[in-house]
Amino acid sequence: MSEGDARHAAEAAARRSYGRLLSLIARSTRDIAAAEDALADAFAEALRVWPERGVPDRPEAWLLTAARRAAGHARRHQGVRDSAAPALEQVYEAMQSRTTPEFPDERLKLMFVCAHPAIDETVRTPLILQTILGLDAARIARAFLVEAPAMSQRLVRAKAKIRDAGVAFEVPDTSALQERLEDVLAAIYAAYTLGWDDVPGEAAADERLTEEAIFLARLVVMLLPQEPEAKGLLALMLASEARAPARRGHAGAYIPLKDQDVGLWNAALIAEAEACLRSAAMLSRPGRFQTEAAIQSLHNQSVMQGNVPASALLMLYDVLVRQSPAIGAAVARAAAYGEHRSAEEGLARLGEIPEARVETYHPYWAARFHLLQAAGRLNEAAQAHAKAISLTRDPALIAFLTSRLIKPE
């Protein structure tokens, strides 16, 4: 077997079972960080052994055995006592409790555990992304517009608190799940956007991260069918994912939404997104993800039919910024105002965002470039263009932005 085949098999096992394997190892280590280290050692061993011996019939079982062996070596080497911290043992026991709801997937169960209110709210979503989905601190930091070392320190501190303080974790009963739902949905959406924004082909698993996020969102809807925001998130991702086949042209060229070939869109996903959004609206509890899904629905209708009033779209963006004053929402709103009202009005809304918060945020500088150029401020546009291309690793996006640049005389 080739090294590439072994790596593919290991990546497939990680996508299927990372969260479940981590929970089983953590049951004995009672330490999330130690369990992650042991699992990493197991995957490293698999990449050494499998090319020579072949992929085992039960790769997850092989990885679990190797990880437990690595964890045992680490405990003996470090002199870790069995009484270290019972937090993860409590987690596992709570997971098995008959009083908890029937979770359709072990990873989803762990996501709600990591959203425990005793964990600092700023680190719950990053902890879910790393612990359950296996993303590294650098990729997570990109989603939260912070430096990778700072994010790494946050995650280390959170895991140390779990280990050392003996935080009493439990899988909440159905009535308490809503308290943690927001963090779980935020983690799923962050995973989707990371997969959506990744440079095509940069990593073998990138294109599957969006699929994984949609799968987890479906599970949340299955678990909590009366939660409209879960349905809103699923509708949002489906409406976006439907356009994925048309986002790239020949040789991976970037194609903006208004220029995409609608015939390449996935009509079944669009129909499912619309049905999901209608189902959420019937529950009469509006929220951020429902609003974002409605915006994507209008964008799709605008390209397909061309008769969507701009006022409806701008109103939804105004609502979204009130619901969730995130940088992404504010930039998207400014771009929409620039397109449907005037470039100067869009720039005015960009100006409301503190520049310190968007120093490394590529969409802000790309939007600023387009708006400045539309306003005829070419020197400033050239500066924004240079900043925008410095903040992306995607050659196709760089080529697209450069093709739109009008150089000052």
C-alpha positions in Angstrom: 0.0 0.0 0.0 1.3 3.5 -0.8 1.8 6.2 1.7 -0.9 8.2 0.0 -3.5 5.4 0.4 -2.6 5.0 4.1 -2.9 8.8 4.7 -6.3 8.8 2.9 -7.5 5.9 5.1 -6.3 7.7 8.3 -8.1 10.9 7.2 -11.3 9.0 6.6 -11.1 7.4 10.0 -10.5 10.8 11.6 -13.6 12.3 9.8 -15.8 9.4 10.9 -14.6 8.8 14.4 -12.4 11.6 15.8 -14.8 12.8 18.4 -15.9 9.3 19.5 -12.3 8.1 19.8 -11.4 11.1 21.8 -14.2 10.6 24.3 -13.2 6.9 24.8 -9.6 7.8 25.4 -10.5 10.7 27.7 -12.5 8.3 29.8 -9.2 6.7 31.0 -6.9 9.7 30.8 -9.4 12.2 32.3 -7.5 14.9 30.5 -8.6 16.3 27.1 -5.1 17.5 26.2 -3.5 14.1 27.0 -6.2 12.3 25.1 -5.5 14.5 22.0 -1.8 13.8 22.3 -2.4 10.1 22.5 -4.7 10.2 19.5 -2.2 12.2 17.5 0.5 9.6 18.4 -1.9 6.9 17.2 -2.4 8.6 13.8 1.3 9.1 13.5 1.9 5.4 14.1 -0.7 4.5 11.6 1.0 6.5 8.9 4.2 4.7 9.8 2.7 1.2 9.9 -0.1 1.0 7.5 1.9 1.6 4.3 3.9 -1.5 5.2 1.2 -3.8 6.7 -1.9 -2.4 5.0 -5.0 -0.7 6.5 -6.6 -2.9 9.2 -10.1 -4.2 8.8 -11.2 -2.1 11.7 -9.1 1.1 11.5 -10.9 2.8 14.4 -10.3 -0.1 16.7 -6.6 -0.2 15.7 -6.3 3.6 16.4 -8.1 3.3 19.8 -5.7 0.5 20.9 -2.7 2.5 19.7 -3.9 5.7 21.4 -4.6 3.9 24.7 -1.1 2.4 24.6 0.3 5.9 23.9 -1.7 7.3 26.8 -0.4 4.6 29.1 3.2 5.3 28.2 2.6 9.0 28.8 1.1 8.4 32.2 4.0 6.2 33.3 6.5 8.7 31.9 4.9 11.7 33.6 3.8 10.0 36.8 0.2 11.0 36.4 -1.9 9.7 39.3 -5.3 8.1 38.8 -6.8 10.7 41.0 -5.7 13.6 38.8 -9.1 15.1 37.9 -12.4 13.3 37.5 -14.0 15.8 35.0 -13.8 13.6 31.9 -14.9 10.5 33.8 -18.0 12.4 34.9 -18.5 13.5 31.3 -18.5 9.9 30.1 -20.7 8.6 32.9 -23.2 11.5 32.2 -23.2 10.5 28.5 -24.3 7.0 29.4 -27.1 8.2 31.7 -30.5 7.1 30.7 -32.0 10.4 31.8 -30.2 12.3 28.9 -31.8 12.7 25.5 -31.1 10.2 22.8 -28.2 11.7 20.9 -28.0 10.6 17.2 -24.2 11.0 17.1 -21.3 10.8 19.7 -19.6 13.9 18.3 -22.8 16.0 18.8 -23.0 14.8 22.4 -19.5 16.0 23.0 -20.2 19.3 21.4 -22.9 20.0 24.0 -20.5 18.9 26.7 -17.9 21.4 25.5 -20.5 24.1 25.6 -20.8 23.8 29.3 -21.6 27.2 30.9 -18.6 26.8 33.3 -16.3 27.2 30.4 -15.6 30.8 29.3 -18.0 31.7 26.6 -15.3 33.1 24.3 -13.6 29.7 24.1 -16.6 27.3 23.9 -16.9 27.4 20.2 -13.1 27.2 19.6 -12.9 24.3 22.0 -15.6 22.4 20.1 -13.8 23.1 16.8 -10.6 21.7 18.1 -11.8 18.9 20.4 -14.6 17.4 18.2 -13.7 18.4 14.7 -9.9 18.2 15.1 -9.0 21.7 13.7 -5.7 23.2 14.7 -5.4 26.5 16.6 -4.2 28.3 13.5 -7.2 27.5 11.4 -9.6 28.3 14.4 -7.8 31.6 14.9 -8.5 32.6 11.3 -12.3 32.2 12.0 -12.1 34.4 15.1 -9.7 37.1 13.7 -7.1 36.5 16.4 -3.5 35.5 16.3 -2.8 31.8 16.4 -0.7 31.9 19.5 -3.4 33.7 21.4 -6.0 31.2 20.3 -3.7 28.3 21.3 -3.3 29.8 24.8 -7.0 30.1 25.2 -7.6 26.5 24.3 -4.7 25.3 26.6 -6.2 27.3 29.5 -9.7 25.9 28.9 -8.4 22.3 28.9 -6.3 23.0 32.0 -9.4 24.2 33.7 -11.3 21.0 32.8 -8.4 18.9 34.1 -7.3 20.8 37.2 -10.5 22.4 38.5 -12.6 19.2 38.2 -15.4 21.1 36.5 -18.6 19.1 36.9 -19.6 18.4 33.3 -22.8 16.6 32.3 -24.8 16.1 29.2 -27.9 18.3 29.9 -31.4 16.9 29.7 -33.6 18.1 26.8 -34.9 21.1 28.8 -31.4 22.4 29.3 -30.0 21.8 25.8 -31.2 25.2 24.6 -28.8 26.9 27.0 -25.9 25.4 25.0 -27.4 25.4 21.6 -26.1 28.8 20.5 -22.4 27.8 21.0 -22.9 24.5 19.3 -24.6 26.1 16.3 -21.8 28.8 16.2 -19.2 26.0 16.1 -20.9 24.2 13.3 -21.2 27.4 11.2 -17.6 28.3 11.9 -16.6 24.9 10.6 -18.7 25.4 7.5 -17.2 28.8 6.8 -13.7 27.5 7.3 -14.3 24.8 4.8 -16.0 27.2 2.4 -13.2 29.7 2.5 -10.3 27.3 2.3 -8.1 27.3 -0.8 -9.3 24.4 -3.0 -7.0 21.4 -2.9 -4.8 22.9 -0.1 -5.7 20.0 2.2 -7.3 16.8 1.4 -10.1 17.2 4.0 -11.0 20.8 3.3 -13.7 20.1 0.8 -15.3 17.7 3.3 -15.5 20.1 6.2 -18.6 21.8 4.7 -20.2 18.4 4.3 -19.4 17.5 7.9 -20.9 20.8 9.1 -24.1 20.2 7.2 -24.3 16.6 8.5 -24.0 17.9 12.1 -26.6 20.6 11.5 -29.0 17.9 10.3 -28.3 16.0 13.5 -29.1 19.0 15.6 -32.4 19.5 13.8 -33.1 15.8 14.4 -32.3 16.2 18.1 -34.2 19.5 18.6 -36.9 19.7 15.9 -38.6 22.6 17.6 -35.6 24.9 17.6 -35.9 27.4 14.7 -32.3 28.5 14.8 -31.1 25.0 14.2 -33.3 24.9 11.1 -32.2 28.4 10.2 -28.5 27.3 10.2 -29.2 24.3 8.1 -31.2 26.4 5.6 -28.3 28.9 5.5 -25.7 26.3 4.8 -27.8 24.4 2.2 -28.6 27.7 0.3 -24.9 28.4 0.2 -23.7 24.9 -0.6 -26.2 24.7 -3.5 -24.0 27.3 -5.3 -20.7 25.4 -4.7 -20.5 23.8 -8.2 -20.6 27.2 -9.8 -18.1 29.1 -7.6 -15.1 28.1 -9.6 -14.6 28.1 -13.4 -11.9 26.7 -15.6 -8.7 25.9 -13.8 -10.3 27.0 -10.5 -11.0 30.6 -11.5 -13.1 32.5 -8.9 -16.6 33.4 -10.2 -18.7 36.0 -8.2 -22.3 35.2 -7.3 -23.9 37.5 -9.9 -21.9 35.9 -12.7 -22.4 32.2 -11.8 -24.1 29.7 -14.1 -27.4 29.0 -12.3 -27.7 25.8 -14.3 -24.9 24.4 -12.2 -26.6 25.1 -8.9 -28.1 22.2 -6.9 -31.8 22.7 -7.2 -32.6 20.0 -4.6 -30.5 21.7 -2.0 -32.1 25.1 -2.7 -35.6 23.5 -2.4 -34.6 21.8 0.9 -33.2 25.1 2.2 -36.4 27.0 1.4 -38.5 24.3 3.1 -36.3 24.4 6.1 -36.5 28.2 6.3 -40.3 28.1 6.1 -40.4 25.4 8.8 -38.3 27.6 11.1 -40.5 30.7 10.4 -43.6 28.8 11.5 -42.1 28.5 15.0 -42.3 32.3 15.3 -38.9 32.8 17.1 -36.7 34.8 14.7 -32.9 34.7 15.1 -29.6 35.4 13.5 -29.3 32.2 11.4 -32.8 32.5 10.1 -32.1 36.0 9.0 -28.8 34.9 7.3 -30.7 32.1 5.6 -33.3 34.6 4.3 -30.6 36.8 3.0 -29.0 33.9 1.1 -32.5 32.9 -0.2 -32.9 36.5 -1.6 -29.5 36.4 -3.2 -30.4 33.1 -4.9 -33.7 34.5 -6.1 -32.1 37.7 -7.3 -29.7 35.8 -9.6 -32.3 33.2 -10.7 -35.2 35.6 -11.3 -33.8 39.1 -11.1 -36.9 40.6 -9.5 -36.0 40.8 -5.8 -36.5 44.3 -4.4 -33.2 45.7 -3.0 -35.1 47.2 -0.1 -36.0 43.8 1.2 -32.4 42.7 1.1 -31.1 45.8 2.8 -33.8 45.5 5.5 -32.7 42.0 6.3 -29.0 43.1 6.5 -30.1 45.8 9.0 -31.9 43.2 11.1 -28.9 40.9 11.0 -26.5 43.5 12.2 -28.9 44.3 15.1 -29.2 40.6 15.9 -25.5 39.7 15.6 -23.1 42.7 15.4 -20.3 40.5 14.0 -17.7 41.8 11.6 -18.8 39.6 8.7 -22.4 40.8 9.0 -21.3 44.5 9.1 -19.1 44.1 6.0 -21.7 42.2 4.0 -24.3 44.9 4.9 -21.9 47.7 3.7 -21.3 45.8 0.5 -25.0 45.4 -0.1 -25.6 49.2 0.5 -22.8 49.9 -1.9 -24.3 47.8 -4.6 -27.9 48.8 -4.2 -27.7 52.4 -3.0 -24.3 54.0 -3.7 -20.6 53.4 -3.3 -20.3 56.3 -0.9 -23.1 54.9 1.3 -21.4 51.5 1.4 -18.1 53.2 2.4 -19.9 55.1 5.1 -21.1 51.9 6.6 -17.6 50.3 6.3 -16.4 53.4 8.1 -18.5 52.5 11.1 -16.4 49.4 11.7 -13.3 50.0 13.9 -10.3 49.4 11.6 -8.5 47.6 14.4 -11.1 44.9 14.2 -10.6 44.3 10.5 -6.9 44.7 10.1 -6.5 41.1 9.0 -10.0 40.4 7.7 -9.8 39.9 3.9 -13.5 40.5 3.1 -13.4 44.0 4.6 -10.5 45.0 2.4 -11.9 43.4 -0.7 -15.2 45.2 -0.2 -13.4 48.5 0.5 -11.4 48.0 -2.7 -14.5 47.5 -4.8 -16.4 50.4 -3.2 -13.5 52.9 -3.4 -13.0 52.0 -7.1 -16.8 52.4 -7.8 -16.6 55.8 -6.1 -13.7 56.8 -8.4 -11.2 57.0 -5.5 -8.6 55.1 -7.4 -5.5 55.8 -5.3 -7.2 54.6 -2.1 -8.7 51.7 -4.0 -5.2 50.6 -5.1 -4.1 50.6 -1.5 -7.1 48.6 -0.4 -6.4 46.2 -3.3 -2.9 45.6 -2.1 -4.1 44.9 1.4 -6.8 42.5 0.3 -4.5 40.4 -1.8 -2.0 40.2 1.0 -4.6 38.6 3.2 -5.6 35.6 1.0 -3.7 32.5 0.0 -6.1 31.8 -2.9 -4.4 32.5 -6.2 -7.7 32.5 -8.0 -9.1 35.2 -5.7 -5.9 37.2 -6.1 -6.3 36.9 -9.9 -9.9 38.0 -9.8 -9.2 41.1 -7.6 -6.3 42.1 -9.8 -8.4 41.7 -13.0 -10.8 44.2 -11.5 -8.2 46.8 -10.6 -8.2 50.1 -12.5 -4.8 51.7 -12.0 -4.6 55.4 -11.3 -3.1 57.5 -14.1 
